[in-house]
Amino acid sequence: MTTISIRLDDNDKRELEEMCADMGMNISTFYMIYTKKALRDRRIPFEIAAPKDPFYSDANLRQLKKADKQLQDGRIIEKSFAELEAIADE
């Protein structure tokens, strides 16, 4: 047997201990299960992905579609940069 040490944020460790206790195990058992699963499947047992560009978030895409529809329907207000600055200064 080998001992492995890892560093965890204190809050993360406490939450992990509580979660493991709720499942009837300790952190050592948790990591043993994780390791066995990774070795059996030959992959990390969960998806790791880079966050999406926030520009393409569902909320932003809905807003862009709404703005495009308003533009297509001719429901736009045109302001010069100077007018926008004046509004911002109010």
Biopython code that builds the backbone (N, CA, C, O; Angstrom):
import numpy as np
from Bio.PDB.StructureBuilder import StructureBuilder

atoms = [
    (1, "MET", "N", (0.839, -1.186, 0.000)),
    (1, "MET", "CA", (0.000, 0.000, 0.000)),
    (1, "MET", "C", (0.880, 1.243, 0.000)),
    (1, "MET", "O", (1.953, 1.259, 0.602)),
    (2, "THR", "N", (0.410, 2.282, -0.682)),
    (2, "THR", "CA", (1.094, 3.557, -0.748)),
    (2, "THR", "C", (0.194, 4.634, -0.163)),
    (2, "THR", "O", (-1.029, 4.566, -0.285)),
    (3, "THR", "N", (0.793, 5.612, 0.462)),
    (3, "THR", "CA", (0.049, 6.742, 0.995)),
    (3, "THR", "C", (0.219, 7.919, 0.047)),
    (3, "THR", "O", (1.333, 8.228, -0.375)),
    (4, "ILE", "N", (-0.890, 8.574, -0.287)),
    (4, "ILE", "CA", (-0.873, 9.752, -1.146)),
    (4, "ILE", "C", (-1.431, 10.927, -0.352)),
    (4, "ILE", "O", (-2.473, 10.806, 0.293)),
    (5, "SER", "N", (-0.749, 12.046, -0.399)),
    (5, "SER", "CA", (-1.234, 13.260, 0.270)),
    (5, "SER", "C", (-1.691, 14.256, -0.780)),
    (5, "SER", "O", (-1.023, 14.449, -1.796)),
    (6, "ILE", "N", (-2.822, 14.884, -0.536)),
    (6, "ILE", "CA", (-3.302, 15.936, -1.441)),
    (6, "ILE", "C", (-3.693, 17.148, -0.609)),
    (6, "ILE", "O", (-3.981, 17.033, 0.583)),
    (7, "ARG", "N", (-3.700, 18.292, -1.241)),
    (7, "ARG", "CA", (-4.135, 19.519, -0.567)),
    (7, "ARG", "C", (-5.548, 19.837, -1.031)),
    (7, "ARG", "O", (-5.846, 19.816, -2.225)),
    (8, "LEU", "N", (-6.413, 20.132, -0.064)),
    (8, "LEU", "CA", (-7.787, 20.534, -0.351)),
    (8, "LEU", "C", (-8.104, 21.793, 0.439)),
    (8, "LEU", "O", (-7.594, 21.993, 1.541)),
    (9, "ASP", "N", (-8.934, 22.622, -0.124)),
    (9, "ASP", "CA", (-9.475, 23.752, 0.613)),
    (9, "ASP", "C", (-10.192, 23.207, 1.850)),
    (9, "ASP", "O", (-10.857, 22.174, 1.768)),
    (10, "ASP", "N", (-10.067, 23.879, 2.985)),
    (10, "ASP", "CA", (-10.681, 23.394, 4.225)),
    (10, "ASP", "C", (-12.186, 23.165, 4.079)),
    (10, "ASP", "O", (-12.713, 22.161, 4.560)),
    (11, "ASN", "N", (-12.868, 24.087, 3.421)),
    (11, "ASN", "CA", (-14.320, 23.942, 3.240)),
    (11, "ASN", "C", (-14.649, 22.758, 2.342)),
    (11, "ASN", "O", (-15.594, 22.014, 2.606)),
    (12, "ASP", "N", (-13.859, 22.583, 1.267)),
    (12, "ASP", "CA", (-14.093, 21.450, 0.365)),
    (12, "ASP", "C", (-13.894, 20.129, 1.100)),
    (12, "ASP", "O", (-14.668, 19.188, 0.921)),
    (13, "LYS", "N", (-12.842, 20.063, 1.936)),
    (13, "LYS", "CA", (-12.588, 18.830, 2.692)),
    (13, "LYS", "C", (-13.745, 18.539, 3.640)),
    (13, "LYS", "O", (-14.207, 17.401, 3.724)),
    (14, "ARG", "N", (-14.208, 19.543, 4.343)),
    (14, "ARG", "CA", (-15.314, 19.349, 5.279)),
    (14, "ARG", "C", (-16.568, 18.871, 4.552)),
    (14, "ARG", "O", (-17.245, 17.947, 5.002)),
    (15, "GLU", "N", (-16.871, 19.521, 3.409)),
    (15, "GLU", "CA", (-18.045, 19.112, 2.639)),
    (15, "GLU", "C", (-17.898, 17.688, 2.101)),
    (15, "GLU", "O", (-18.859, 16.919, 2.095)),
    (16, "LEU", "N", (-16.688, 17.342, 1.649)),
    (16, "LEU", "CA", (-16.456, 15.993, 1.141)),
    (16, "LEU", "C", (-16.597, 14.966, 2.260)),
    (16, "LEU", "O", (-17.178, 13.900, 2.057)),
    (17, "GLU", "N", (-16.064, 15.286, 3.449)),
    (17, "GLU", "CA", (-16.212, 14.376, 4.589)),
    (17, "GLU", "C", (-17.693, 14.162, 4.920)),
    (17, "GLU", "O", (-18.125, 13.038, 5.179)),
    (18, "GLU", "N", (-18.462, 15.255, 4.908)),
    (18, "GLU", "CA", (-19.896, 15.148, 5.209)),
    (18, "GLU", "C", (-20.623, 14.313, 4.155)),
    (18, "GLU", "O", (-21.451, 13.464, 4.485)),
    (19, "MET", "N", (-20.306, 14.564, 2.884)),
    (19, "MET", "CA", (-20.942, 13.805, 1.811)),
    (19, "MET", "C", (-20.600, 12.322, 1.929)),
    (19, "MET", "O", (-21.477, 11.465, 1.823)),
    (20, "CYS", "N", (-19.324, 12.029, 2.148)),
    (20, "CYS", "CA", (-18.899, 10.628, 2.282)),
    (20, "CYS", "C", (-19.576, 9.979, 3.482)),
    (20, "CYS", "O", (-20.024, 8.836, 3.394)),
    (21, "ALA", "N", (-19.658, 10.693, 4.602)),
    (21, "ALA", "CA", (-20.312, 10.140, 5.794)),
    (21, "ALA", "C", (-21.767, 9.821, 5.494)),
    (21, "ALA", "O", (-22.290, 8.805, 5.953)),
    (22, "ASP", "N", (-22.427, 10.689, 4.720)),
    (22, "ASP", "CA", (-23.820, 10.425, 4.338)),
    (22, "ASP", "C", (-23.941, 9.137, 3.526)),
    (22, "ASP", "O", (-24.986, 8.487, 3.534)),
    (23, "MET", "N", (-22.858, 8.771, 2.821)),
    (23, "MET", "CA", (-22.855, 7.553, 2.005)),
    (23, "MET", "C", (-22.247, 6.372, 2.754)),
    (23, "MET", "O", (-22.114, 5.281, 2.198)),
    (24, "GLY", "N", (-21.880, 6.589, 4.012)),
    (24, "GLY", "CA", (-21.326, 5.497, 4.812)),
    (24, "GLY", "C", (-19.882, 5.179, 4.519)),
    (24, "GLY", "O", (-19.463, 4.032, 4.675)),
    (25, "MET", "N", (-19.100, 6.167, 4.097)),
    (25, "MET", "CA", (-17.687, 5.917, 3.812)),
    (25, "MET", "C", (-16.862, 7.105, 4.294)),
    (25, "MET", "O", (-17.402, 8.120, 4.734)),
    (26, "ASN", "N", (-15.560, 6.958, 4.202)),
    (26, "ASN", "CA", (-14.669, 8.074, 4.510)),
    (26, "ASN", "C", (-13.990, 8.542, 3.223)),
    (26, "ASN", "O", (-14.206, 7.967, 2.156)),
    (27, "ILE", "N", (-13.176, 9.580, 3.329)),
    (27, "ILE", "CA", (-12.524, 10.146, 2.134)),
    (27, "ILE", "C", (-11.587, 9.134, 1.483)),
    (27, "ILE", "O", (-11.492, 9.082, 0.257)),
    (28, "SER", "N", (-10.905, 8.344, 2.276)),
    (28, "SER", "CA", (-9.999, 7.337, 1.727)),
    (28, "SER", "C", (-10.763, 6.343, 0.844)),
    (28, "SER", "O", (-10.309, 5.993, -0.245)),
    (29, "THR", "N", (-11.904, 5.903, 1.316)),
    (29, "THR", "CA", (-12.737, 4.980, 0.532)),
    (29, "THR", "C", (-13.233, 5.661, -0.737)),
    (29, "THR", "O", (-13.258, 5.054, -1.808)),
    (30, "PHE", "N", (-13.628, 6.931, -0.611)),
    (30, "PHE", "CA", (-14.072, 7.701, -1.775)),
    (30, "PHE", "C", (-12.997, 7.701, -2.864)),
    (30, "PHE", "O", (-13.291, 7.412, -4.024)),
    (31, "TYR", "N", (-11.758, 8.024, -2.495)),
    (31, "TYR", "CA", (-10.688, 8.073, -3.493)),
    (31, "TYR", "C", (-10.342, 6.679, -4.025)),
    (31, "TYR", "O", (-9.959, 6.539, -5.186)),
    (32, "MET", "N", (-10.472, 5.658, -3.192)),
    (32, "MET", "CA", (-10.230, 4.293, -3.668)),
    (32, "MET", "C", (-11.266, 3.927, -4.735)),
    (32, "MET", "O", (-10.910, 3.367, -5.772)),
    (33, "ILE", "N", (-12.539, 4.237, -4.489)),
    (33, "ILE", "CA", (-13.604, 3.956, -5.477)),
    (33, "ILE", "C", (-13.348, 4.739, -6.760)),
    (33, "ILE", "O", (-13.455, 4.195, -7.859)),
    (34, "TYR", "N", (-13.007, 6.022, -6.614)),
    (34, "TYR", "CA", (-12.710, 6.868, -7.775)),
    (34, "TYR", "C", (-11.571, 6.263, -8.596)),
    (34, "TYR", "O", (-11.662, 6.160, -9.820)),
    (35, "THR", "N", (-10.494, 5.862, -7.906)),
    (35, "THR", "CA", (-9.331, 5.302, -8.588)),
    (35, "THR", "C", (-9.682, 4.010, -9.321)),
    (35, "THR", "O", (-9.304, 3.826, -10.478)),
    (36, "LYS", "N", (-10.409, 3.113, -8.644)),
    (36, "LYS", "CA", (-10.785, 1.843, -9.273)),
    (36, "LYS", "C", (-11.651, 2.080, -10.511)),
    (36, "LYS", "O", (-11.468, 1.419, -11.534)),
    (37, "LYS", "N", (-12.586, 3.014, -10.420)),
    (37, "LYS", "CA", (-13.458, 3.338, -11.566)),
    (37, "LYS", "C", (-12.613, 3.888, -12.723)),
    (37, "LYS", "O", (-12.796, 3.473, -13.868)),
    (38, "ALA", "N", (-11.708, 4.800, -12.443)),
    (38, "ALA", "CA", (-10.859, 5.378, -13.492)),
    (38, "ALA", "C", (-10.002, 4.303, -14.151)),
    (38, "ALA", "O", (-9.864, 4.284, -15.374)),
    (39, "LEU", "N", (-9.435, 3.423, -13.361)),
    (39, "LEU", "CA", (-8.594, 2.361, -13.915)),
    (39, "LEU", "C", (-9.405, 1.352, -14.717)),
    (39, "LEU", "O", (-8.955, 0.894, -15.767)),
    (40, "ARG", "N", (-10.594, 1.001, -14.235)),
    (40, "ARG", "CA", (-11.441, 0.032, -14.944)),
    (40, "ARG", "C", (-11.887, 0.580, -16.297)),
    (40, "ARG", "O", (-11.864, -0.131, -17.301)),
    (41, "ASP", "N", (-12.300, 1.874, -16.315)),
    (41, "ASP", "CA", (-12.821, 2.485, -17.543)),
    (41, "ASP", "C", (-11.725, 3.086, -18.420)),
    (41, "ASP", "O", (-11.957, 3.413, -19.584)),
    (42, "ARG", "N", (-10.527, 3.227, -17.847)),
    (42, "ARG", "CA", (-9.399, 3.854, -18.557)),
    (42, "ARG", "C", (-9.729, 5.282, -18.974)),
    (42, "ARG", "O", (-9.334, 5.737, -20.047)),
    (43, "ARG", "N", (-10.454, 5.975, -18.114)),
    (43, "ARG", "CA", (-10.780, 7.387, -18.350)),
    (43, "ARG", "C", (-11.176, 8.016, -17.029)),
    (43, "ARG", "O", (-11.498, 7.316, -16.068)),
    (44, "ILE", "N", (-11.153, 9.330, -16.986)),
    (44, "ILE", "CA", (-11.640, 10.054, -15.809)),
    (44, "ILE", "C", (-13.152, 9.847, -15.766)),
    (44, "ILE", "O", (-13.824, 10.035, -16.780)),
    (45, "PRO", "N", (-13.697, 9.466, -14.617)),
    (45, "PRO", "CA", (-15.107, 9.069, -14.575)),
    (45, "PRO", "C", (-16.120, 10.218, -14.568)),
    (45, "PRO", "O", (-17.231, 10.065, -14.060)),
    (46, "PHE", "N", (-15.747, 11.335, -15.118)),
    (46, "PHE", "CA", (-16.684, 12.436, -15.317)),
    (46, "PHE", "C", (-16.120, 13.319, -16.419)),
    (46, "PHE", "O", (-14.930, 13.269, -16.729)),
    (47, "GLU", "N", (-16.988, 14.122, -16.999)),
    (47, "GLU", "CA", (-16.569, 14.967, -18.113)),
    (47, "GLU", "C", (-15.818, 16.190, -17.603)),
    (47, "GLU", "O", (-16.233, 16.823, -16.633)),
    (48, "ILE", "N", (-14.728, 16.512, -18.251)),
    (48, "ILE", "CA", (-13.987, 17.738, -17.979)),
    (48, "ILE", "C", (-14.053, 18.569, -19.248)),
    (48, "ILE", "O", (-13.677, 18.108, -20.326)),
    (49, "ALA", "N", (-14.537, 19.807, -19.109)),
    (49, "ALA", "CA", (-14.694, 20.653, -20.283)),
    (49, "ALA", "C", (-14.338, 22.094, -19.931)),
    (49, "ALA", "O", (-14.514, 22.542, -18.799)),
    (50, "ALA", "N", (-13.840, 22.791, -20.922)),
    (50, "ALA", "CA", (-13.587, 24.225, -20.740)),
    (50, "ALA", "C", (-14.924, 24.954, -20.782)),
    (50, "ALA", "O", (-15.816, 24.571, -21.539)),
    (51, "PRO", "N", (-15.067, 25.993, -19.979)),
    (51, "PRO", "CA", (-16.340, 26.720, -20.008)),
    (51, "PRO", "C", (-16.601, 27.320, -21.382)),
    (51, "PRO", "O", (-15.685, 27.739, -22.090)),
    (52, "LYS", "N", (-17.888, 27.345, -21.734)),
    (52, "LYS", "CA", (-18.264, 27.954, -23.007)),
    (52, "LYS", "C", (-18.006, 29.454, -22.964)),
    (52, "LYS", "O", (-18.034, 30.079, -21.904)),
    (53, "ASP", "N", (-17.759, 30.004, -24.117)),
    (53, "ASP", "CA", (-17.651, 31.455, -24.235)),
    (53, "ASP", "C", (-18.990, 32.046, -23.810)),
    (53, "ASP", "O", (-20.022, 31.672, -24.367)),
    (54, "PRO", "N", (-19.005, 32.976, -22.821)),
    (54, "PRO", "CA", (-20.280, 33.511, -22.340)),
    (54, "PRO", "C", (-21.109, 34.181, -23.432)),
    (54, "PRO", "O", (-22.322, 34.332, -23.287)),
    (55, "PHE", "N", (-20.466, 34.580, -24.515)),
    (55, "PHE", "CA", (-21.218, 35.183, -25.621)),
    (55, "PHE", "C", (-22.253, 34.201, -26.156)),
    (55, "PHE", "O", (-23.327, 34.604, -26.603)),
    (56, "TYR", "N", (-21.926, 32.911, -26.109)),
    (56, "TYR", "CA", (-22.816, 31.891, -26.658)),
    (56, "TYR", "C", (-23.710, 31.245, -25.599)),
    (56, "TYR", "O", (-24.273, 30.176, -25.832)),
    (57, "SER", "N", (-23.843, 31.890, -24.436)),
    (57, "SER", "CA", (-24.731, 31.352, -23.404)),
    (57, "SER", "C", (-26.171, 31.396, -23.909)),
    (57, "SER", "O", (-26.513, 32.205, -24.771)),
    (58, "ASP", "N", (-27.005, 30.519, -23.362)),
    (58, "ASP", "CA", (-28.407, 30.464, -23.774)),
    (58, "ASP", "C", (-29.097, 31.810, -23.573)),
    (58, "ASP", "O", (-29.858, 32.256, -24.431)),
    (59, "ALA", "N", (-28.829, 32.455, -22.441)),
    (59, "ALA", "CA", (-29.467, 33.747, -22.147)),
    (59, "ALA", "C", (-29.056, 34.806, -23.169)),
    (59, "ALA", "O", (-29.896, 35.575, -23.636)),
    (60, "ASN", "N", (-27.773, 34.850, -23.515)),
    (60, "ASN", "CA", (-27.311, 35.852, -24.470)),
    (60, "ASN", "C", (-27.845, 35.568, -25.872)),
    (60, "ASN", "O", (-28.215, 36.495, -26.592)),
    (61, "LEU", "N", (-27.887, 34.288, -26.266)),
    (61, "LEU", "CA", (-28.425, 33.948, -27.588)),
    (61, "LEU", "C", (-29.903, 34.314, -27.700)),
    (61, "LEU", "O", (-30.359, 34.772, -28.747)),
    (62, "ARG", "N", (-30.660, 34.103, -26.593)),
    (62, "ARG", "CA", (-32.074, 34.518, -26.602)),
    (62, "ARG", "C", (-32.185, 36.032, -26.774)),
    (62, "ARG", "O", (-33.034, 36.511, -27.525)),
    (63, "GLN", "N", (-31.335, 36.782, -26.084)),
    (63, "GLN", "CA", (-31.359, 38.245, -26.189)),
    (63, "GLN", "C", (-30.981, 38.695, -27.596)),
    (63, "GLN", "O", (-31.577, 39.630, -28.130)),
    (64, "LEU", "N", (-29.999, 38.039, -28.196)),
    (64, "LEU", "CA", (-29.597, 38.386, -29.556)),
    (64, "LEU", "C", (-30.721, 38.109, -30.556)),
    (64, "LEU", "O", (-30.953, 38.904, -31.467)),
    (65, "LYS", "N", (-31.421, 36.978, -30.386)),
    (65, "LYS", "CA", (-32.547, 36.663, -31.269)),
    (65, "LYS", "C", (-33.669, 37.675, -31.104)),
    (65, "LYS", "O", (-34.300, 38.085, -32.078)),
    (66, "LYS", "N", (-33.911, 38.073, -29.859)),
    (66, "LYS", "CA", (-34.943, 39.080, -29.585)),
    (66, "LYS", "C", (-34.570, 40.411, -30.254)),
    (66, "LYS", "O", (-35.417, 41.051, -30.877)),
    (67, "ALA", "N", (-33.313, 40.821, -30.126)),
    (67, "ALA", "CA", (-32.858, 42.074, -30.738)),
    (67, "ALA", "C", (-32.941, 41.991, -32.261)),
    (67, "ALA", "O", (-33.330, 42.955, -32.920)),
    (68, "ASP", "N", (-32.572, 40.830, -32.819)),
    (68, "ASP", "CA", (-32.656, 40.657, -34.269)),
    (68, "ASP", "C", (-34.101, 40.760, -34.750)),
    (68, "ASP", "O", (-34.374, 41.381, -35.777)),
    (69, "LYS", "N", (-35.018, 40.155, -34.012)),
    (69, "LYS", "CA", (-36.442, 40.235, -34.369)),
    (69, "LYS", "C", (-36.927, 41.678, -34.325)),
    (69, "LYS", "O", (-37.656, 42.115, -35.216)),
    (70, "GLN", "N", (-36.528, 42.417, -33.298)),
    (70, "GLN", "CA", (-36.906, 43.828, -33.207)),
    (70, "GLN", "C", (-36.356, 44.604, -34.399)),
    (70, "GLN", "O", (-37.042, 45.460, -34.956)),
    (71, "LEU", "N", (-35.139, 44.308, -34.782)),
    (71, "LEU", "CA", (-34.524, 44.968, -35.929)),
    (71, "LEU", "C", (-35.280, 44.630, -37.206)),
    (71, "LEU", "O", (-35.567, 45.515, -38.011)),
    (72, "GLN", "N", (-35.606, 43.343, -37.396)),
    (72, "GLN", "CA", (-36.337, 42.908, -38.586)),
    (72, "GLN", "C", (-37.727, 43.534, -38.655)),
    (72, "GLN", "O", (-38.235, 43.817, -39.740)),
    (73, "ASP", "N", (-38.348, 43.750, -37.475)),
    (73, "ASP", "CA", (-39.682, 44.345, -37.413)),
    (73, "ASP", "C", (-39.653, 45.865, -37.486)),
    (73, "ASP", "O", (-40.699, 46.514, -37.457)),
    (74, "GLY", "N", (-38.447, 46.435, -37.580)),
    (74, "GLY", "CA", (-38.324, 47.885, -37.672)),
    (74, "GLY", "C", (-38.531, 48.596, -36.340)),
    (74, "GLY", "O", (-38.745, 49.808, -36.316)),
    (75, "ARG", "N", (-38.470, 47.867, -35.240)),
    (75, "ARG", "CA", (-38.663, 48.465, -33.918)),
    (75, "ARG", "C", (-37.306, 48.793, -33.304)),
    (75, "ARG", "O", (-36.842, 48.129, -32.377)),
    (76, "ILE", "N", (-36.686, 49.841, -33.852)),
    (76, "ILE", "CA", (-35.379, 50.256, -33.355)),
    (76, "ILE", "C", (-35.396, 51.750, -33.067)),
    (76, "ILE", "O", (-36.186, 52.504, -33.633)),
    (77, "ILE", "N", (-34.516, 52.150, -32.184)),
    (77, "ILE", "CA", (-34.325, 53.568, -31.884)),
    (77, "ILE", "C", (-32.874, 53.886, -32.200)),
    (77, "ILE", "O", (-31.961, 53.206, -31.731)),
    (78, "GLU", "N", (-32.674, 54.902, -32.984)),
    (78, "GLU", "CA", (-31.315, 55.274, -33.346)),
    (78, "GLU", "C", (-30.881, 56.462, -32.511)),
    (78, "GLU", "O", (-31.619, 57.439, -32.385)),
    (79, "LYS", "N", (-29.690, 56.385, -31.942)),
    (79, "LYS", "CA", (-29.105, 57.464, -31.160)),
    (79, "LYS", "C", (-27.654, 57.622, -31.579)),
    (79, "LYS", "O", (-26.971, 56.643, -31.878)),
    (80, "SER", "N", (-27.197, 58.854, -31.599)),
    (80, "SER", "CA", (-25.783, 59.101, -31.862)),
    (80, "SER", "C", (-25.000, 58.806, -30.582)),
    (80, "SER", "O", (-25.576, 58.678, -29.502)),
    (81, "PHE", "N", (-23.698, 58.703, -30.723)),
    (81, "PHE", "CA", (-22.856, 58.462, -29.550)),
    (81, "PHE", "C", (-22.988, 59.607, -28.554)),
    (81, "PHE", "O", (-23.034, 59.382, -27.345)),
    (82, "ALA", "N", (-23.049, 60.828, -29.061)),
    (82, "ALA", "CA", (-23.202, 62.001, -28.193)),
    (82, "ALA", "C", (-24.527, 61.928, -27.422)),
    (82, "ALA", "O", (-24.578, 62.265, -26.239)),
    (83, "GLU", "N", (-25.589, 61.491, -28.091)),
    (83, "GLU", "CA", (-26.879, 61.356, -27.402)),
    (83, "GLU", "C", (-26.813, 60.285, -26.317)),
    (83, "GLU", "O", (-27.364, 60.460, -25.230)),
    (84, "LEU", "N", (-26.146, 59.189, -26.611)),
    (84, "LEU", "CA", (-25.995, 58.136, -25.606)),
    (84, "LEU", "C", (-25.185, 58.612, -24.412)),
    (84, "LEU", "O", (-25.511, 58.288, -23.271)),
    (85, "GLU", "N", (-24.113, 59.389, -24.670)),
    (85, "GLU", "CA", (-23.324, 59.937, -23.566)),
    (85, "GLU", "C", (-24.157, 60.878, -22.709)),
    (85, "GLU", "O", (-24.039, 60.883, -21.484)),
    (86, "ALA", "N", (-25.006, 61.679, -23.363)),
    (86, "ALA", "CA", (-25.872, 62.601, -22.623)),
    (86, "ALA", "C", (-26.844, 61.827, -21.740)),
    (86, "ALA", "O", (-27.104, 62.234, -20.607)),
    (87, "ILE", "N", (-27.376, 60.732, -22.234)),
    (87, "ILE", "CA", (-28.302, 59.900, -21.436)),
    (87, "ILE", "C", (-27.545, 59.310, -20.258)),
    (87, "ILE", "O", (-28.077, 59.268, -19.148)),
    (88, "ALA", "N", (-26.325, 58.856, -20.469)),
    (88, "ALA", "CA", (-25.535, 58.242, -19.399)),
    (88, "ALA", "C", (-25.181, 59.248, -18.311)),
    (88, "ALA", "O", (-25.038, 58.886, -17.143)),
    (89, "ASP", "N", (-25.038, 60.524, -18.704)),
    (89, "ASP", "CA", (-24.675, 61.556, -17.735)),
    (89, "ASP", "C", (-25.867, 62.016, -16.894)),
    (89, "ASP", "O", (-25.687, 62.688, -15.878)),
    (90, "GLU", "N", (-27.074, 61.658, -17.309)),
    (90, "GLU", "CA", (-28.261, 62.114, -16.565)),
    (90, "GLU", "C", (-28.384, 61.469, -15.221)),
    (90, "GLU", "O", (-29.329, 61.753, -14.484)),
]
sb = StructureBuilder()
sb.init_structure("model")
sb.init_model(0)
sb.init_chain("A")
sb.init_seg("    ")
for serial, (resi, resn, name, xyz) in enumerate(atoms, 1):
    if name == "N":
        sb.init_residue(resn, " ", resi, " ")
    sb.init_atom(name, np.array(xyz, "f"), 0.0, 1.0, " ", f" {name:<3s}", serial, name[0])
structure = sb.get_structure()
